[in-house]
Amino acid sequence: MDVETQKHAAAARALDFVRQGMRLGLGTGSTAAHFVALLSERVRAGLEVVAVPTSEVTRAQAERLGIVLTTLDETPQLDLTVDGADEIAPDLSLIKGGGGALLREKIVATASARMIVIADQSKWVEVLGRFPLPIEIVPFGATFTRRAVEAAAAAAGCPGPAPLRQTASGHPFVTDGGHWLIDARLQRISDPQGLAARLAAVPGVVEHGLFIALARTAIVAGPTGVRVVEQP
């Protein structure tokens, strides 16, 4: 299977966990988009669910495909969130935010009784950090915040630069919440919990892309098939 076929296969397997009447969280990114498309086929066949999208991109896709949407204000407790990831470690800790939606993704995942992460085999890693860690920050004082993030990462034993994410036109990438993103290039995060705590203490950091103890199940598709990994 090529990568897109693997993503589609992982998304299809996640549908087995969806039940009639569920309140769902819909993730953001290319793999999550496969799940939204497949879910819409079930909805057209009679499945009744309501869903909270984690980004405006996902909202537009779900609306176009006829999935009934709600908000966390209207539906503050969700049954299941299905989302992708940029990296998955064996303990199911994650790096997320490559698509720029990490804040809403983390809020929705935390509001859910269960989170399933779906991915192709390339996202499975022994140690997090090869993928740059997205960190959402307020624009005010961005240079200070970047330096504070770099200092926090160094103190956590994973030093590296944390440049501002930019668009193709050279402007800062702006999230759906109106914030900016920095991408910390740390290579190897040996203590994700320690780093998460240090990042959370930095003024100006809104949220970071370390998802720890949120995913209960990972569905990973590779060239030889699909495997389901449960949280140890």
C-alpha positions in Angstrom: 0.0 0.0 0.0 1.2 3.5 -0.7 1.0 6.2 2.0 -2.5 7.5 1.0 -3.8 4.0 0.9 -2.4 3.3 4.3 -4.1 6.4 5.7 -7.4 5.4 4.1 -7.1 1.9 5.6 -6.4 3.3 9.1 -9.4 5.6 8.9 -11.6 2.7 7.7 -10.6 0.6 10.7 -11.5 3.5 13.0 -15.1 3.4 11.8 -15.5 0.1 13.6 -15.5 2.0 16.9 -18.3 4.4 15.9 -21.7 3.6 17.2 -25.2 5.0 16.5 -25.9 8.2 18.4 -22.3 9.0 19.3 -20.9 12.5 19.9 -17.7 12.6 17.9 -14.6 14.8 17.7 -13.3 15.1 14.1 -9.6 15.7 13.8 -7.6 17.7 11.3 -5.1 16.7 8.7 -4.8 14.4 5.7 -5.5 11.2 7.6 -8.4 12.7 9.5 -9.8 13.9 6.2 -10.1 10.2 5.1 -12.0 9.4 8.3 -14.4 12.3 7.7 -15.1 11.2 4.1 -15.7 7.6 5.2 -17.9 8.7 8.1 -20.0 10.7 5.7 -20.7 7.6 3.7 -22.1 5.9 6.8 -24.1 8.9 7.6 -25.7 8.8 4.2 -26.5 5.2 4.9 -28.4 6.0 8.0 -25.8 6.4 10.8 -26.9 9.2 13.2 -24.0 11.1 14.9 -23.2 14.7 15.8 -19.6 15.9 15.6 -17.3 18.7 16.8 -14.7 19.7 14.2 -11.2 20.7 15.4 -10.6 23.2 12.6 -12.3 25.4 10.1 -10.9 23.1 7.3 -12.5 20.0 8.9 -15.7 22.0 9.5 -16.0 22.9 5.9 -15.4 19.3 4.8 -17.9 17.9 7.2 -20.6 20.4 6.3 -20.1 19.8 2.6 -20.4 16.0 3.2 -23.6 16.3 5.2 -22.3 15.4 8.7 -24.4 17.1 11.5 -22.1 19.4 13.5 -22.3 20.7 17.0 -20.0 22.7 19.3 -18.3 22.0 22.6 -20.5 24.7 24.2 -23.6 22.8 23.0 -22.1 19.3 23.6 -19.3 19.6 26.2 -18.8 15.8 26.6 -17.9 13.7 23.6 -17.8 9.9 23.3 -15.0 9.5 20.8 -12.4 11.6 18.9 -10.6 10.3 15.9 -7.6 12.3 14.8 -4.2 11.9 13.1 -0.7 12.5 14.5 2.7 13.6 13.2 4.4 11.1 15.5 3.3 8.2 17.7 5.5 6.7 20.4 5.0 3.2 21.8 3.2 4.5 24.9 0.9 6.4 22.6 2.2 9.8 23.4 2.0 12.0 20.4 3.3 15.0 18.5 0.5 16.9 16.8 0.0 20.3 15.2 1.6 19.9 11.9 -1.7 21.0 10.4 -1.9 24.0 12.7 -4.9 23.0 14.8 -3.2 21.6 17.9 -5.1 23.8 20.4 -8.6 22.9 19.3 -7.4 19.3 18.8 -6.3 19.0 22.4 -9.4 20.6 23.8 -11.6 18.2 21.8 -9.5 15.2 22.7 -9.6 16.1 26.4 -13.4 16.5 26.2 -13.7 13.0 24.8 -14.2 9.8 26.7 -11.8 8.1 24.2 -9.3 9.3 21.6 -8.3 7.1 18.7 -5.3 8.2 16.7 -5.0 7.0 13.1 -1.8 7.1 11.0 0.3 5.5 8.4 3.3 3.5 9.5 5.8 6.4 8.9 4.3 8.2 12.0 5.3 5.4 14.4 8.6 6.2 16.2 10.5 4.8 19.1 11.2 8.3 20.6 9.3 11.5 19.8 11.1 14.5 18.4 12.2 13.9 14.8 9.1 15.9 13.7 9.4 19.5 14.8 7.2 20.1 17.8 4.5 22.7 17.1 3.9 25.2 19.9 1.1 27.8 19.7 2.0 31.3 21.0 0.4 34.7 21.2 1.9 37.2 18.8 2.8 39.7 21.5 6.4 39.2 22.5 7.0 36.4 20.1 10.7 36.8 20.1 10.9 36.6 23.9 8.6 33.5 23.8 10.7 31.8 21.2 13.8 32.3 23.3 12.0 31.1 26.5 10.8 28.0 24.6 14.4 27.2 23.5 15.6 27.7 27.0 12.9 25.4 28.4 13.7 22.7 25.8 17.4 22.9 26.7 16.6 22.6 30.4 14.5 19.5 29.5 17.5 17.9 27.8 16.5 18.4 24.2 18.0 21.7 22.9 17.2 23.0 19.5 16.0 26.0 17.6 12.3 27.1 17.6 11.7 29.2 14.5 8.4 30.9 13.7 6.3 29.0 11.2 5.7 31.1 8.1 3.4 30.9 5.1 4.7 30.6 1.6 4.4 34.4 1.3 6.7 34.8 4.3 4.1 35.9 6.8 3.5 34.3 10.2 1.2 31.3 10.0 -2.0 32.2 11.9 -4.1 29.6 13.6 -7.9 29.4 13.7 -7.6 31.0 17.2 -5.6 34.0 15.9 -2.3 32.8 17.3 1.1 32.1 15.8 3.1 28.8 15.7 6.7 28.0 16.3 8.2 24.6 15.4 10.8 23.4 17.9 13.4 21.3 16.1 14.5 19.1 19.0 15.3 15.8 17.3 14.9 13.6 20.4 12.5 14.2 23.3 13.6 11.8 26.0 11.3 13.2 28.7 8.0 14.4 27.0 6.3 15.0 30.4 9.1 17.1 31.7 9.2 19.1 28.5 5.5 19.6 28.5 5.6 20.9 32.1 8.3 23.4 31.2 6.6 24.6 28.1 3.3 25.1 29.9 5.1 27.4 32.4 6.4 29.8 29.6 4.4 33.1 29.4 3.1 33.5 25.9 2.7 29.8 25.2 -0.9 29.0 24.6 -0.5 25.2 24.1 2.0 22.7 22.8 1.8 19.7 20.5 2.7 17.1 23.0 -0.4 14.9 23.6 0.4 12.8 26.6 -2.0 10.2 28.1 -4.8 11.3 25.7 -4.8 8.6 23.0 -6.1 5.2 24.2 -5.9 3.5 20.9 -3.7 3.8 17.8 -4.6 2.4 14.4 -1.5 2.2 12.3 -1.5 1.0 8.7 1.6 -0.2 6.9 2.5 -2.0 3.7 1.4 -5.4 5.1 -1.8 -4.3 6.8 -3.4 -2.6 9.8 -2.6 -3.0 13.4 -4.4 -1.8 16.5 -2.3 -0.7 19.5 -4.0 -0.2 22.8 -2.5 2.1 25.5 -0.2 0.0 27.8 
